[in-house]
Amino acid sequence: MKNKIISTIVIVILMSTYFINVSLAVPTQSEIDALRREQQNAIAQKNAISEEKSNEKKSLEELNDELDTLNNEIMNLQNQLNTLNNSISEKESEIEVKQAELEEKQELLKKRLVAMYKTGGIKYLDVLLGATSYVDMLASFDALERIADADTKLINKVTDEKRELEKIKSELEEEKAKVDSVKAEKDAKNVELKAKQKEKENRIASLSAEEQEKEKLIEKYRAEIQKGEQEIQAEIERNKNANKGQSTVVGSIDNSNGTLGWPLPSAYARYSYITSYFGPRVRPTAGASTNHGAIDIGVAYQPVYASESGIVVTSGVVSGYGNFVMIWHNGKGQLYTAYAHLSTIYVSAGQTVKRGQQIAVSGNTGVTTGPHLHFEVRSGGSRFRKQS
């Protein structure tokens, strides 16, 4: 409860204190933050495009497999059709032969009967009347009957064979019609799948082009952000060298009242820059606390100043905090200030610092969701130890 009260008082004092301007010839943080947001948006869009492209490729592979199977089926059906067509052609040829044979036999019989009649050849009546005996008559009649029966049987045999061939041909044509129907369906499906295949290939090509454009845009943002951060860091180094050995006062602070100075340039002394207040909160990311013992100020790569004179008791990497500095403000009891997630540290443990002296540069180390300064005030808090 005591820490909560102290932290609340510190925030009110800090935000109501008047500061002098610190001139930094660097790009504005809001511009760099805007670029980061645009870059993240472009990355999200590229990832969505890449995922859609991957899905389309998978779908195309499945479609290609389906087309391969379908083409094999169509090829088999075509082979069946070719076989059936050959069989039908063979039966047609055989039928033509039988038809010719039948016509030949019929014509032969016809000619034989006509010739016998015109030349006065043997007739049934003549045979019967010319017989010398009953036995002779029966023999002559039987001979004529056998000749007629032989011709008739031969004609009937050829007719039956022709009829059987026509039946087989009809069955083959029915089977061919069924295969033709199945093949027509497969051909139509093949045309449909090829259209889908072309559509997916075009979509994949379009997604690849979009992916490349997003990659170029992401690289452009990366270069601009890197350039801006380098300019900020260069300006920080120039200020550090210019103020080397001097106490840089960043605010109008009444030391007699025991107040603390704002730890960042006065340009970032608005409530809108505080992204997380002291006290209970929803865990912002894995490993972060749900009971926040500080305030988070949403800035990146800005000078960090000692809020009050004192002795640096911790300077280095601390689990979860990343690069971390803690100052004991001797002469003010058990009052400590801590600065976490720093990108660069300029002080070491045991060093005496003055109020307003630059001690570090804010950053994005440790457990964070983005660049910011974790600013913590403790009363009687335990000291941290540097971790390797």
C-alpha positions as CSV (number, residue, x, y, z in Angstrom):
1,M,0.0,0.0,0.0
2,K,2.9,2.3,0.9
3,N,4.5,1.7,-2.5
4,K,1.2,2.4,-4.3
5,I,0.8,5.7,-2.6
6,I,4.4,6.7,-3.3
7,S,4.1,5.7,-7.0
8,T,0.9,7.6,-7.4
9,I,2.4,10.8,-5.8
10,V,5.5,10.4,-8.0
11,I,3.3,10.2,-11.2
12,V,1.3,13.3,-10.2
13,I,4.5,15.3,-9.4
14,L,6.3,14.2,-12.6
15,M,3.4,15.1,-14.9
16,S,2.8,18.5,-13.2
17,T,6.5,19.5,-13.2
18,Y,7.7,22.1,-15.7
19,F,10.6,21.1,-17.9
20,I,13.1,22.9,-20.0
21,N,13.4,21.8,-23.6
22,V,16.1,19.4,-24.7
23,S,16.9,19.9,-28.3
24,L,17.5,16.7,-30.3
25,A,17.9,16.9,-34.0
26,V,16.4,13.5,-34.6
27,P,13.3,12.2,-36.4
28,T,10.2,12.3,-34.2
29,Q,9.4,9.2,-32.2
30,S,5.8,9.3,-33.5
31,E,7.1,9.1,-37.1
32,I,9.3,6.0,-36.3
33,D,6.4,4.4,-34.4
34,A,4.1,5.1,-37.3
35,L,6.6,3.4,-39.6
36,R,6.8,0.4,-37.2
37,R,3.0,0.1,-37.3
38,E,3.0,0.3,-41.1
39,Q,5.8,-2.3,-41.2
40,Q,3.9,-4.7,-38.9
41,N,0.7,-4.2,-40.9
42,A,2.7,-5.0,-44.1
43,I,4.2,-8.1,-42.4
44,A,0.7,-9.3,-41.4
45,Q,-0.6,-8.8,-44.9
46,K,2.4,-10.6,-46.4
47,N,1.9,-13.5,-43.9
48,A,-1.8,-13.7,-44.9
49,I,-0.8,-13.7,-48.6
50,S,1.8,-16.4,-48.0
51,E,-0.7,-18.5,-46.2
52,E,-3.3,-18.1,-49.0
53,K,-0.6,-18.9,-51.5
54,S,0.4,-22.1,-49.6
55,N,-3.3,-23.2,-49.5
56,E,-3.7,-22.5,-53.2
57,K,-0.6,-24.5,-54.0
58,K,-1.9,-27.4,-51.9
59,S,-5.2,-27.2,-53.6
60,L,-3.5,-27.1,-57.0
61,E,-1.5,-30.2,-56.1
62,E,-4.7,-32.0,-55.2
63,L,-6.3,-30.8,-58.5
64,N,-3.3,-32.0,-60.5
65,D,-3.6,-35.5,-58.8
66,E,-7.3,-35.5,-59.7
67,L,-6.5,-34.6,-63.3
68,D,-3.9,-37.3,-63.6
69,T,-6.3,-39.9,-62.3
70,L,-9.0,-38.6,-64.7
71,N,-6.7,-38.6,-67.7
72,N,-5.8,-42.2,-67.0
73,E,-9.5,-43.1,-66.8
74,I,-10.1,-41.3,-70.1
75,M,-7.2,-43.1,-71.7
76,N,-8.5,-46.5,-70.5
77,L,-12.0,-45.6,-71.8
78,Q,-10.5,-44.6,-75.2
79,N,-8.6,-47.9,-75.3
80,Q,-11.9,-49.7,-74.7
81,L,-13.6,-47.7,-77.4
82,N,-10.8,-48.5,-79.8
83,T,-11.1,-52.2,-79.0
84,L,-14.9,-52.1,-79.4
85,N,-14.6,-50.2,-82.7
86,N,-12.2,-52.8,-84.0
87,S,-14.5,-55.6,-82.9
88,I,-17.5,-54.0,-84.5
89,S,-15.6,-53.5,-87.7
90,E,-14.6,-57.2,-87.6
91,K,-18.2,-58.2,-87.1
92,E,-19.4,-56.0,-89.9
93,S,-16.8,-57.6,-92.2
94,E,-17.9,-61.1,-91.2
95,I,-21.6,-60.1,-91.6
96,E,-20.8,-58.8,-95.1
97,V,-19.1,-62.1,-95.9
98,K,-22.1,-64.1,-94.6
99,Q,-24.4,-61.9,-96.5
100,A,-22.5,-62.4,-99.7
101,E,-22.3,-66.2,-99.1
102,L,-26.1,-66.2,-98.4
103,E,-26.8,-64.3,-101.5
104,E,-24.5,-66.6,-103.5
105,K,-26.3,-69.8,-102.1
106,Q,-29.7,-68.3,-102.7
107,E,-28.7,-67.3,-106.3
108,L,-27.2,-70.7,-107.0
109,L,-30.3,-72.5,-105.8
110,K,-32.5,-70.1,-107.8
111,K,-30.4,-70.7,-111.0
112,R,-30.4,-74.4,-110.5
113,L,-34.1,-74.6,-110.2
114,V,-34.6,-72.2,-113.2
115,A,-32.2,-74.2,-115.4
116,M,-33.9,-77.5,-114.5
117,Y,-37.2,-76.0,-115.3
118,K,-36.1,-74.4,-118.7
119,T,-34.2,-77.4,-119.9
120,G,-37.0,-79.8,-119.1
121,G,-35.0,-81.2,-116.3
122,I,-36.3,-83.6,-113.8
123,K,-39.5,-82.4,-112.1
124,Y,-41.3,-84.0,-109.2
125,L,-44.2,-85.1,-111.4
126,D,-41.9,-86.4,-114.1
127,V,-40.0,-88.4,-111.6
128,L,-43.1,-89.8,-110.2
129,L,-44.6,-90.6,-113.6
130,G,-41.4,-92.0,-114.9
131,A,-40.8,-94.4,-112.2
132,T,-40.9,-98.1,-113.2
133,S,-41.8,-99.3,-109.8
134,Y,-42.9,-98.0,-106.5
135,V,-39.5,-98.5,-105.1
136,D,-37.9,-96.6,-107.9
137,M,-40.4,-93.8,-107.3
138,L,-39.6,-93.5,-103.7
139,A,-35.8,-93.4,-104.4
140,S,-36.2,-90.7,-107.0
141,F,-38.4,-88.6,-104.8
142,D,-36.0,-89.0,-101.9
143,A,-33.1,-87.9,-104.0
144,L,-34.8,-84.7,-105.0
145,E,-35.9,-84.0,-101.4
146,R,-32.3,-84.5,-100.2
147,I,-31.1,-82.0,-102.7
148,A,-33.7,-79.5,-101.7
149,D,-33.1,-80.1,-98.0
150,A,-29.3,-79.7,-98.4
151,D,-29.8,-76.3,-100.2
152,T,-32.3,-75.2,-97.6
153,K,-30.1,-76.2,-94.6
154,L,-27.1,-74.5,-96.1
155,I,-29.1,-71.3,-96.6
156,N,-30.6,-71.5,-93.1
157,K,-27.1,-72.2,-91.6
158,V,-25.7,-69.1,-93.3
159,T,-28.7,-67.1,-92.3
160,D,-28.3,-68.2,-88.6
161,E,-24.6,-67.3,-88.6
162,K,-25.4,-63.9,-90.1
163,R,-28.1,-63.3,-87.5
164,E,-25.6,-64.3,-84.7
165,L,-23.0,-61.9,-86.0
166,E,-25.6,-59.1,-86.1
167,K,-26.6,-59.9,-82.5
168,I,-22.9,-59.7,-81.4
169,K,-22.5,-56.5,-83.4
170,S,-25.6,-55.0,-81.7
171,E,-24.3,-55.9,-78.2
172,L,-20.9,-54.4,-79.0
173,E,-22.6,-51.2,-80.2
174,E,-24.6,-51.0,-77.0
175,E,-21.4,-51.4,-74.9
176,K,-19.7,-48.8,-77.1
177,A,-22.6,-46.4,-76.5
178,K,-22.2,-46.8,-72.7
179,V,-18.4,-46.3,-72.9
180,D,-19.0,-43.3,-75.1
181,S,-21.4,-41.8,-72.5
182,V,-18.9,-42.4,-69.6
183,K,-16.1,-40.9,-71.7
184,A,-18.1,-37.9,-72.6
185,E,-18.7,-37.2,-68.9
186,K,-15.0,-37.7,-68.1
187,D,-14.1,-35.3,-71.0
188,A,-16.5,-32.7,-69.6
189,K,-15.0,-33.1,-66.1
190,N,-11.5,-32.8,-67.6
191,V,-12.4,-29.5,-69.3
192,E,-13.8,-28.2,-66.0
193,L,-10.8,-29.3,-63.9
194,K,-8.4,-27.8,-66.4
195,A,-10.2,-24.5,-66.2
196,K,-9.9,-24.6,-62.4
197,Q,-6.2,-25.6,-62.8
198,K,-5.6,-22.5,-64.9
199,E,-7.5,-20.3,-62.5
200,K,-5.4,-21.5,-59.5
201,E,-2.1,-21.1,-61.4
202,N,-3.1,-17.5,-62.3
203,R,-4.1,-16.9,-58.6
204,I,-0.8,-18.3,-57.3
205,A,1.1,-16.1,-59.8
206,S,-0.9,-13.1,-58.6
207,L,-0.2,-13.9,-54.9
208,S,3.5,-14.3,-55.7
209,A,3.6,-10.9,-57.2
210,E,1.7,-9.4,-54.2
211,E,4.0,-11.3,-51.8
212,Q,7.1,-9.8,-53.5
213,E,5.6,-6.3,-53.4
214,K,4.9,-6.6,-49.7
215,E,8.4,-7.9,-49.1
216,K,9.8,-4.8,-50.9
217,L,7.5,-2.6,-48.8
218,I,8.6,-4.3,-45.6
219,E,12.3,-3.9,-46.5
220,K,11.6,-0.2,-47.3
221,Y,10.1,0.3,-43.9
222,R,13.0,-1.6,-42.2
223,A,15.5,0.6,-43.9
224,E,13.7,3.8,-43.0
225,I,13.3,2.6,-39.4
226,Q,16.9,1.6,-39.2
227,K,18.0,5.0,-40.6
228,G,15.8,6.9,-38.1
229,E,17.1,4.8,-35.2
230,Q,20.7,5.4,-36.3
231,E,20.1,9.1,-36.5
232,I,18.5,9.1,-33.0
233,Q,21.5,7.1,-31.6
234,A,24.0,9.3,-33.3
235,E,22.3,12.4,-31.8
236,I,22.3,10.7,-28.4
237,E,26.1,10.0,-28.7
238,R,26.7,13.6,-29.8
239,N,24.8,14.9,-26.8
240,K,26.6,12.5,-24.5
241,N,30.0,13.7,-25.7
242,A,28.9,17.3,-25.5
243,N,27.7,16.9,-22.0
244,K,30.5,14.6,-20.8
245,G,31.5,15.4,-17.3
246,Q,28.5,17.8,-16.9
247,S,25.2,17.5,-15.1
248,T,22.4,17.8,-17.6
249,V,19.3,19.1,-15.9
250,V,16.2,18.2,-17.8
251,G,13.6,19.8,-15.6
252,S,12.9,22.6,-13.2
253,I,13.0,20.6,-10.0
254,D,12.7,21.7,-6.4
255,N,15.1,19.5,-4.6
256,S,14.1,20.8,-1.2
257,N,10.7,19.2,-1.6
258,G,12.2,15.8,-2.4
259,T,10.4,15.5,-5.8
260,L,11.8,13.4,-8.6
261,G,12.6,14.6,-12.2
262,W,11.0,13.1,-15.3
263,P,13.4,10.4,-16.6
264,L,13.0,11.3,-20.3
265,P,13.2,14.3,-22.6
266,S,10.3,16.8,-21.8
267,A,8.9,16.1,-25.2
268,Y,7.7,12.8,-23.8
269,A,6.1,14.1,-20.6
270,R,2.5,13.7,-21.6
271,Y,0.0,11.2,-20.2
272,S,-0.5,9.8,-23.7
273,Y,3.0,8.3,-23.6
274,I,2.2,6.2,-20.4
275,T,1.1,2.8,-21.8
276,S,0.8,0.9,-18.5
277,Y,0.2,2.4,-15.0
278,F,1.1,1.2,-11.5
279,G,-1.1,-1.6,-10.1
280,P,-3.1,-4.6,-11.3
281,R,-3.3,-5.2,-15.1
282,V,-4.0,-7.8,-17.7
283,R,-0.8,-9.6,-18.5
284,P,0.4,-8.0,-21.7
285,T,2.7,-10.9,-22.8
286,A,4.0,-14.2,-21.5
287,G,6.4,-13.6,-18.6
288,A,5.1,-10.1,-17.8
289,S,3.6,-9.2,-14.4
290,T,-0.1,-8.9,-13.6
291,N,0.6,-6.5,-10.7
292,H,2.7,-3.7,-12.3
293,G,5.1,-2.1,-9.8
294,A,6.0,0.8,-12.1
295,I,4.8,2.9,-15.1
296,D,5.7,2.1,-18.7
297,I,6.4,5.0,-21.0
298,G,6.0,4.2,-24.7
299,V,9.2,5.6,-26.3
300,A,12.0,4.1,-28.2
301,Y,15.7,4.9,-28.2
302,Q,15.5,8.2,-26.2
303,P,17.9,9.5,-23.6
304,V,17.1,8.3,-20.0
305,Y,18.1,10.6,-17.2
306,A,18.6,10.0,-13.4
307,S,15.4,11.3,-11.6
308,E,17.5,12.2,-8.6
309,S,21.2,12.2,-7.5
310,G,22.4,9.0,-6.0
311,I,24.6,5.9,-6.3
312,V,24.1,3.3,-9.0
313,V,23.5,0.0,-7.2
314,T,22.7,-2.2,-10.2
315,S,23.8,-1.8,-13.8
316,G,23.4,-4.7,-16.2
317,V,21.0,-7.5,-17.3
318,V,18.3,-8.5,-14.9
319,S,15.9,-11.4,-15.7
320,G,12.7,-10.0,-17.3
321,Y,13.9,-6.4,-17.2
322,G,16.6,-6.7,-19.8
323,N,19.2,-4.0,-19.5
324,F,18.5,-2.5,-16.1
325,V,19.8,0.4,-13.9
326,M,18.8,1.0,-10.2
327,I,19.9,4.1,-8.2
328,W,19.8,4.5,-4.5
329,H,19.1,8.0,-3.6
330,N,21.3,8.3,-0.5
331,G,20.2,11.1,1.8
332,K,16.6,10.3,1.0
333,G,16.3,7.2,3.2
334,Q,15.4,4.0,1.4
335,L,14.3,5.7,-1.9
336,Y,15.3,3.9,-5.1
337,T,14.5,4.5,-8.8
338,A,14.8,1.8,-11.4
339,Y,15.0,2.0,-15.2
340,A,14.4,-1.1,-17.4
341,H,14.3,-2.5,-21.0
342,L,17.2,-0.2,-21.9
343,S,19.0,-0.5,-25.2
344,T,22.3,1.1,-23.9
345,I,23.7,1.7,-20.4
346,Y,26.2,4.5,-19.7
347,V,26.8,4.0,-15.9
348,S,28.1,1.2,-13.8
349,A,27.4,-0.1,-10.3
350,G,29.0,2.1,-7.5
351,Q,29.1,5.2,-9.7
352,T,27.7,8.4,-8.3
353,V,25.3,10.2,-10.6
354,K,23.6,13.6,-10.5
355,R,20.0,14.5,-11.0
356,G,19.3,15.0,-14.7
357,Q,22.4,13.1,-15.8
358,Q,22.0,10.8,-18.8
359,I,22.4,7.2,-17.6
360,A,21.1,5.2,-20.5
361,V,19.0,5.0,-23.7
362,S,15.5,3.4,-23.7
363,G,14.8,0.3,-25.8
364,N,13.2,-3.1,-26.1
365,T,15.3,-5.6,-24.1
366,G,13.9,-8.2,-21.7
367,V,10.2,-9.2,-21.6
368,T,8.3,-6.5,-23.6
369,T,5.7,-6.0,-26.2
370,G,7.6,-3.1,-27.8
371,P,10.0,-0.3,-27.1
372,H,9.4,1.6,-23.9
373,L,10.9,2.7,-20.6
374,H,9.9,0.9,-17.4
375,F,10.3,3.5,-14.6
376,E,10.0,2.2,-11.1
377,V,10.1,3.9,-7.7
378,R,10.8,1.9,-4.5
379,S,10.9,2.7,-0.9
380,G,13.0,0.3,1.1
381,G,13.1,-2.1,-1.8
382,S,15.7,-4.9,-2.1
383,R,18.6,-4.3,-4.4
384,F,19.0,-6.2,-7.6
385,R,22.1,-8.1,-8.6
386,K,23.6,-7.9,-12.1
387,Q,23.2,-11.2,-14.0
388,S,25.6,-12.5,-16.6
